[in-house]
Amino acid sequence: MATRSTTAPRTRHQAETGDGPAGSTLRGTGFGRLWSSTGAANLGDGVLLAGLPVLATTVTDSPAAIAGVTVALMLPMVLSALPAGALADRADGRRVLVAGNAVRAASLVGLLAIAVLVDVRLALVYLAAVVASSTEVLVDTTAQTAVPGLVPDDRLEGANARLMVTQVVGNQAVGAPIGAVLAAIGAAALLGPAAALYLVAAVAASRLRPTPRPRDTAGGTGDRGPVAQVASEVREGLSHLLADPVLGRLAAANALSNLGNTAFAAVFVVFVVVRLDLPASAYGVLLAAVAVGGLLGGALAERFLTRVGSRAAIRVGFGLAAACYAAVAFSRHAVVVGALACVLGAASMVINVAARTLRQRLVPDALLGRVTASMAAVSLVATPVGAVVGGVVAEWAGVAAAVGVAAVTNTIALVLMSRR
């Protein structure tokens, strides 16, 4: 990873048009190694993301209890997001990526041993979800803050699109179907491959160049203790986010969208089994349909963002998501739901690439980790709430009502981002 400048953010004109030096490329061993590590880690995430809810269905048939898996996945992210940003701004990125993935690998190996010795219980499923998400925000934030130092400014859209496509492939196109199948075999078959993938991610990250962060780029240490220092750095990141009118609205819109998306995602496996009358294994196939859309969106994102600008692309994404969720709420046909899931994947990809690129251009490099984590924290706070809402709404009003929640929140996000 190359050391980033700590100068002022890139201009808003550049953020909207993608202007930059011509002829630049994404080639380079640093970005390639980051890409490899990100790919392996996200494949492990995808195996567990789809596998753990399916594993939960072998223990309970309660929508609320199954939605609890999503709560267990998201809550550690919420709690760790803000400290993760402070650490990403002051620590050696290579060590963070190696340690974060290694901790997950070692913890899953321990749970694997337990799974071999005892029958699967819901508590074990929840614990595996907590382990999988324990350092995910730290790893993801560090990877995002590394990108501007590895590629030229005019290729940020392309680099972010490639990493986002890799995330979609790992989480949904490949990881989700594999995870659903492995979960049907048993807990040990699910946890072992996931642990191995996190280990591969740690090894790939270990080949990056070390990048010790100057202490003054994180606000200095002064005479304060470590807890007070981290708290001060976290406040600085949050203050910068809230003071920026564009990024502040984007954070709020993402939180609303995430609340609705998670309300549906938390009971998606129930939607597949009950509403569509399909086997639980079809859950992974429909997640793969989302991934196909994400791949298409990733292939088009760089050109689309360059043509219309990041903010317009975000509005288009929220509008498509709201329309698709409204259509899914009234559908009982697997093919129709699969097609809509594909469009949802494309919309999500466009939103994420545009938001990430806009943030990287507008935020000073010395604050990028903290602002990135602050935005993640605002969005992540909504996810366990969304999972609880989805479970409760589905329990009392049916899974179609949970889809309606997603349609409403994405519509509000669109309105928020349409303000000038």
N, C-alpha and C positions, 0 to 999 in steps of 0.2 A: 504494500500500500504506500502510495506517495504521500508526503506531508502536504496538507492543504494550506492555502493561504488563509490568513485571518483578516483580510480586507473586507470592504463593504460588500453588500450583496450585489448580484448582477442586476442590471437595470430592468424595470418593468417592461420596457420595449422588447428586450431580449427574452423575457419570460413569456411574452405573448407570441412572438414570431419565431423564436428559435434561431435568431441570427447568430452567426459565429464564424470562425475561420473555415474556409472551404477546404475540402479534400481530406479532412481528418477521418480517422478510422477507429474502430474499437479493438484493434489488435494490440496485444501486449500480455505478457505472462501474468502480470498482477491481476488484471481483470479476469483472465481465464481461470486463475486459481480461485478467485473469489466466486466466480460463476460455478465452478465445480463444487465448492463447499456448499454454496447455497442450494444447488440442485440436490445433493445427497440429503441435506437437512430437511428440505421441503418434501422429498419423497418419504422420509420417515414420518414427517408431520401428517402427510396424506394417508399413510397406512393406518395411523392411529386415529385420525379425524373421522374416517369412515368406519374403521374396525371397532372402535370402542362403543359407539351407539349400537352397532349390530350385536356386539358381545353382551351389551346390557339387555337386549331383547331376549336373550337366552336365560336371563335371571328374573326379569319382571315384564309385565305387559302394561304397566302404568305409564301413560304419556308424561306425567309430571316427573316420575323417577327417571325416565329415559332422558328427558330434557335436563335433568340434573347433571348428566355427563357433560353437556355443554357449559353449564355453570362451573363445573370443576375444571374444565379446560380454560375458561376465560378469567376466572377470579384471580389466579396467580399472575396473569398478565397485567391486570388492573393494578395489583399491589406493587408490582416490580417496575412498572413503566417509567415513572418519574426518576427514581434512582438510576435506572438503566441509562437514561439520557445523560445524566451527570457523569457516569462512568465512561460512556462512549466518547465524551468530549475530553476526558483527561487520561484515558488508559491506552495502552498499546493495543491497537485493533486486532492484531494477530493473536495475542494472548487471550483476549476476550472471546474471540470466535472458537479457539481451541478449547478453552476451559468450559464455555457454555455448552458446547456439543458433547464434550467428554463427560460432564456431570450427568447429562441426560442418558447417555449410553450406560454409564455405570449404574445409575439408579434403576433403569429398566432391567438390567441383568439381575439385580437384587429381587425385583418383583417377579422376574421369570422363575427364579428359584422357588419363590413362594407359590407361584401358580402350578409348578410341577408337584409340589407337596400337598396342596390342598385344593378342594373344589373351588370353582369360581364363585365369588360373592360380589354383590353390588359394590361393597366397600373397596374391593380390589380394583374394580373398573374405575371408580372415582379416583383412587390413589394413582393409578396409571395415568389418568388424565392430568392430575396435578403435576406429576413428574414430567410429563411430556411438555407442559407449558411453562415449567418453572423458570427457564432461562430463555424462552423463545423471543420475548420482546428485546432483551439485551442483545441477542445474536442478530435479530433482524435490524435493530436500530444501528448497530455497529456496521453491518453490511451496507446499509443505505448511506451512512455518512462517509463510507469509503469511496463511493462511486465518483464524486466530483474530483477526487485526487487521482483517479485512474484513467479517466477519459476526458477529452477536450469538451468545452462548454457546448459546442454545436452538436455534440453527439449524446447529450444527456438523455434525450427522448429515446434514442435507439438503445442505449445501455439499460435504461430503466425498463423499456419494453422487453428486452431479452431476459432480464432478471424476473420480471413479472410473469412472462410466459413460462419460464422455468418453474416458478412457484405454482402456476396453474397445472402444468404437466405433473409435477410431483404431488401436489395436494389432491388433484381431482382426476386427471386423465389416466394416470398410471397408479398412483398411490391408493386412490379410493377403491377401484375394483379389486386390487390386490388385498387391501385391508379388509374389505367385506368378505372375501373368500377365506382369508386366513382366520378371521374371527369365527367363521362357521366351523372351522376345524377345532379351534380351542384357543385359550388365552396364551399358552406357551408358543403356539405357532404365530400368534400376532406380535407378541412382545420381542421375541428373538430377532427377527429381521429388522424391526424398528431400531433396536439397540445397535445392530451392526451398521445401519445407515448413518446414525449419529456419529459412530466411531469413524466412518469414512469421511464425514464432513469435517471432523476434528483434524484428521490427518491431512486433508487437502488444505485446510486453513493454516496448518503449521508450515506450509511451504511459501506463505506470503512473507514479504519483507517486514521486519519489525518496524513499528512507527511510534516510538515513545512520544507522548504528547507533552509539550511544555506546560508546566503547571499554571503559568499565567494565562494560557488560552482558556482555562476553565474558571477564570475569575480570581486566581490567586488563593493562597491558603491563609495568609494573615496569621493572627494569633488565635483563631477559633479552632475548636475541636473538629474532628472529622464529621460528626453528625451535623453540627451547626454549619460547617462549610458546604456539605451536600445540600442541606436545606436552602442555603443561600443561592446555590447554583440552580437548584430546581425552581426557585422563585424567579430567578432571572430568565430562565427559559419560558416559564408560563407568562411572565410579564411581556416578553417580546411577542409571544403568540397573541395575547389579548389586545396588544396595542396595534397590531397590524389588522386593518379592516378586512382585507381579503382572506388572510389565513384564519382569522377569528371566525368569520362566517363559514369558511370551509370546514373548520373543526366541528362547528355546531351541526352543519349539514351532514357530515360523515357520522356523527354520533346518532342523529335521528335515523339515518339510513341503516346504520348497523343495528340499532334497536329492532327495527322491523325485519331486517334480513335474518337476524338471529332468532327472532320469534318464530319464523317459519323454519329455519334450518334446524332448530332444536327438536322439532317434531316432524321433520321431513321423512324420516324412516317410517313414522306412523302414517303419514300421508300416503306413502307408497303402498303400505300393507293394507290399510283400511279403505282409503278413498279410491285408490286405483286397483285394489284387489290383486296385488302382485306379491311375489315372495320377497322376503327381506333382502335377498341378494341383489334384487333389481335396484335397490337404493344406490349401490355403487355405480351401476350403469347410468342412472340419471345424473349422478354427480359427474360422471365422465362427460355427459352431454353439456353440462356447464363448462367443463374444461375445454371441449371442442370450441365452444363459443369464445372462451378466453383466448385460445390460440388464434382464432380468426381476428379477434379484437387486437391482440398483440401484433399480428402481422400488419394491420392497418394503422395502428396507433401513431407511429412516428410520422407518417405522411399526413394523417388526419389532424394531428396536433399542430404540425407545421402550417397547415392550410388555414385552420379556423382559430387557433389559439387555445391555450389550456383552459381558460374559464368557460368558453363556449362549449368545449368538449365535455367538461364536467356537467354542464346543464343538459346536454344531449343524453349523457349517461343516466342521470337521475330520471329524466323523462321516460326513457326506454324502460328502466327498471320498474317504475310505477305502473306503466301500461301492462308490462308482462305479468306482474303480480296480480293485477286486477283480472287478467284473462285466466290465469291459473286457478284463481278462486272459484271460477265457474266451470272448470273443466274436470271431466272424469276419464279422459282418454290419455293413455300413456304416451302415445305418439305426439299429441298436441303439447302435453306437458314437457316432453323431451325437447321439442322445437323451441318452446318458450324458454326452457332452461338454457338452451344454446344462446339465445339472444341476451338473456340475463348475464351469462358469462362474458359476452362481448362488451356489454355495457359496464360491467364491473371492471374489466380490464382497462377500458378507456378512462374511467374515473380515477383509478389507482395510478396509472402512468401519468396522467395529467396532473394529479395532485402532488405526486412525488416530485415531478420535474419543476412545478411551480414553487414548491417549498425549497428545493435545492438552489433555485435561482434568486429567491427573495431573501433568504436568511444568510447572515454572515457566517462564514465557515466555523468560527470559534463557538458559535451557538447552535450549529446545525444538529448536533446530537440531542441537545436538550429540547429544542423546538420540535424535532421529529418525535421524540418520546412524549412530549407534552400533548401533541396532536393525537398520538396513539393512545395516551391515557384518557383523553376526553372521549375518544371513540370507544375505547375498551370498557369504560365505565358503563356504557349503554348495553354492552353485550350480555353480561349476566342478568341484567334487568330484562333484556329482550328474551332471554332463554326462559326466565321465570314467567314472563307475560305469555310467551308462546305455549308453555306447558299448561298454565292455568286456563287460558282461553280455549285451547284444544280440549282440555278436560271437561269444560262446562258448555262450550258452544260448538265444538267440532274443529277439525284441522283446517277447514276452509276459512274459518274466521281468523285463524292465525295468519293466513295468507293475506287477508284483508288488512291486517295490521301493517304488513310490509308495504302494501300499496299506498296506504295513507302516509306513512312516515317518509317514503321516498318522494311523494308529491310535495310534502312540506319542505323537504330538502331542496327540491327543484325551485320552489318559490323563494326560499332563502338565498340561493345562489343567483337568482334572477335580479336581485336588488342591485342597484348601481351605487 
